[in-house]
Amino acid sequence: MKWMRRFAVGLVAVLALAYVMVLGAMYLFQRDFQYDRSGRMFALSETKLDRAELVSIPSSDGSQLAAWYQAPAAGMPLILYFRGNAQSFSREHERYEAFVADGYGFLAFDYRGFPGSPGEISERNILADGLAAFDWAEAKGFPILLWGRSLGSGPATYVAKEREAGALLLESPFDSAVSVGMDRYWFLPVGLLMFDQYPVDQWIKDVAEPVFVAHGTADRTIGVQHGQRVYTLAPNPDGLWIEEGAGHGDLWDRGIWEQAKPFLARHSVP
């Protein structure tokens, strides 16, 4: 019996040590799990954006953000696009091509630490970069519509809370990064470990702009329940599109632009 007790105590000790090591690794390398900084920034010459320009946006602490900008057609607004957490904003040039084909202007950019913009990735920096992009765009004098995809739903919602825009569109949003983390790592104290928590569920309560939410039911990166909750919490909900069977990266190919245009058109006049 003694050997069984010793074995049990030893097993518990090994499991406890392994758990502590997992906690330590998740704490130290969490931003490597949370953000994908790989890839490259495309050149405008690789796209159909023949009238867009590469611009540099000054952010906090003197950082410079790489961005593409094109003014809208007469009487149209500008879409400020907050990209997700993978690679560079420039890889989504098909979206910007569709925006300008329908007369919208756009501004899209890399947060600090992603391929086009040097610096350190953190929630604080990403939120500051979002505000800097809005202020740069606002100075152009056009009405602004906010579009946040995935990770971008965090800074887009925060900017909507802090600034005045015409509308807020959230594509595959989360209610908080902690909530998403708990979906994956239910066995870890995510709320205690996570640096960058993006409490969208709190920010959205102070968003006066009309809100449209799009999500796919087969999204395994950010479950559809997150988008549904964000929409429920929005003070001014104005459209919910839940696409059956769509995953995290499917909504553009499944027609989100056609779904979004009526919403954006309703709020294009300041």
Disulfide bonds with the S-S distance in Angstrom:
none
